[in-house]
Amino acid sequence: MSEQNGWRTRLAAILRQLGIEGDHRHLFEVRYTVLDAEMTGLDIEHDELLAIGAIRMEGPRILVAERFYSLIRPTVQRWGRSVPIHGIRPIDVAEAPELRLVLPEFFAFLAGTVLVGHGVEVDRKFLERAARRLGLRVPRALWIDTGRVARWLTSHHGTFVEAAADRGRFSLEELLTAYDIESPARHHALADAFLAAQLWQRLLFELINERIETLRDLRLVGLC
């Protein structure tokens, strides 16, 4: 075996271990689900989901008709500090379905797509904990954090210089301002999912211009 072929074989083995070999789907051909959740608080061990929202994308196209939203009735009866943020009061979810009814339907909606969100690791941890409590599993998928992507693009001098120059701390609010995305409502799970979808739409074009064109490329640079 030649040295070059040996190197290729070793590289292929490494890629297989990382789970990125052969995933050459173009980013504009992938189906994404952009999601957001509202919780009673941010303590993963004690707080609970109050609402879940998600919207589908096909490449950069936002499929407004393909969406999911549900309030959730938690087991706790009171929460205070998070109400001023999302506006969801105990009375608002008193008649909402329980988590055991919402989560299987939501997971079915996610199946077969790449999952996207802003600061999505928090949502992921809450969903995984909720799933374990119910004996379920979150669908196996790639997860993409729009904040991490925006930070990477800025460090690589993203194509849209006027937007990149404004991106300092990478909060959703700051990125919406940088990309001139209107935000009529915030901290509503479906509204925030729609805003994150618009942000992801912009970031996709930047990634392509930076020659990050496939899911494999995205994983190789550590963005999913």
N, C-alpha and C positions, 0 to 999 in steps of 0.2 A: 504494500500500500504506500502510495506517495505521501510525502509530508503534508501536501496541500489537502489530499483526500482525508488523511488522518485528522487534520484540524477541523475539516468540515464535519466529520463524523462526531468528534467531540462536541462541537458547537451544537449539532443537532440533538445530541443527548442532553445537553444543558437546557436547550429550549424546550424539550419534551418535559423535563423535570419542572420547569417553570410554568408549563401549561400554555406556552405561547407559540409552539410550532404550528404552522399551517393556518393560523387565524389571519388570513389575508383579506378579510372583508374590508372593503373601502368604508371609511367613516360615513360617507354619504349614502351608503347602502344598508347601514345597520339600523335595526329598530331599537329605539331607546324608550325607557319609561323614566320620566323625570318626576321625582316624588318629594314630598315634604310631610312632616308630622308635627302636631302640637301636643305638648305633654303637660302634666300637672306641675312639673319642675324638671330639673336636669340631673337629679340623682337617679342613676340607672337602677340601683338596687331597690329604691322605694317609690319613685314616681312612676306614673302610668301614662299610657297613650290616651289622648282626648279626641284627636281627629287625625285622619289620614287623607291626603290628596295626591293625585298623580295624573299625569297627562302623557300621551304617547307622542313620540316623534319618529319619523322615518327619514334618516339623514337629517338635513337641516329643516325639514318640513314639520311644522307643529300640527298634529292632527287633533284639532280642538274637539271634535266629536268623540274621540276615544279618550275618555277620562274616567276617573274614579274619585269619589269623595264620600266620606262617612264620618259622622260624629261617633264617639264611642263612650259608653257608660262605664266609668272606672269603678273599682271596688271601694276606693276611698270616698268619703262623703264631703271632704273639705279640702280646698287648696286656695291659697291667698296670693302669694307673691307673683304667680304667673298670670293671674287674671288681667292685670293692666297691660300685659303684653299681647295676649291673644284674644282677650275678651270673652272667653268661654267660662261661664259660671256653672256651678252645680245644677241650677235649674235648667240650664240650656241642654244638658245631657241626661236629664232625669228619665226621659223616655227614649233615649238613644239605644241602639242595639249593643249587646255586650261584646267584648273582644272576641269570644269564642265563635260568634256569628260573623264578625267582620273580617277577621284575619284570613280564614280559608279563601274567601272571595277575593280579598286583596292579593293574596299570593297567586291565585289563578290569573289575575290581571297582569302580574309581573312576569309570569313564566315566559321564558324564551326571549327575553329582552335584556339589553344592557341597562343597568340602573344608574341614574344620574341624580345628583342633588348638590346643594351648596352646604358645605360642612356636613356631608352626608354620613360621616362616620357615627355621629350622634344618633341619627335616625336608624342607622343599621344596628347599633347596639341595642336600642330600645326594641326594635322588631325582633332581633334574635332572642332577647330575654323573654319577650312576650310569647314567642313561638315555643320556647322551651317549656314555659309554664303550661302550655296547652298540648304539649307532646307533638308539636309540629316542627317543620324545618323551613327556614327561608329558602326560596328557590335559589339554586346555585347560579351565580351570575357574576359578571364583572361589575364593579362599582367605580364610578367616576365622580370625583369631587371637583366642581367647577372652580372653587377657590384655589385648589392646588394647580389646576390647569392654568388659570389666570396668572398665578405666581410664576409658573414655569415659563409661560409665554413672555412675561415681562423680563425675566432674567435672560431670555434669548432674543430680546429686542423684537417683540412682536410686530407684525406687519402694520397694524393700526397704531401708528406712533402716537397720535393724539390721544387715543384711549390709554395706551400703555403708560404715558407720562402721568396720567391721573391716578394710576392704580398704586396706592401706597400700602394700605392695610388689608385689602382684599375682602372686606366685609361685603355682604350682598348689597347693602345700601350704597356703598361706595362704587361698586362695580356697575350697578344700575345707573348711577349718575354718570360714570365714565363712558358708558355706552349709550347714554341718552335714552334709556328705557323707562317709560312712564310707569309709576307704581301707584295706581289708584287705591290699592288696599294692601296692607302688610300683615303678616302673622295670621293669615287664614290659609290653611293647608293647601287648598286647591289654588288660591291666588298666588301663593308663593311658589308652588310647583310651576305655574304658568310663567311667572317672572324668571325662574331658574331655567325654564325651557328657552325663553328668549335669549338669556345670557349664553346658554349652551350653543344656541344657533350661531351667535357671533363668534364664539370661541372655535367652533368647528371650522369656520372659514379661515381663521388665523392659523389653526393647526395645519390645514392643508397648505397654506402659504409658507409654513415652516417645514414642509415636506414630511409632516407626520400624517400619513394618508390612510393607514390601516389600523385595525385593533392591535395587530402585532407591533406596529411602530409605537403605539400608545403605551403598550406594556413594556416595551424595551426601554423606554425613557422613564418608566416608573410612575405612570399617571393612571394606571388602573390595575 
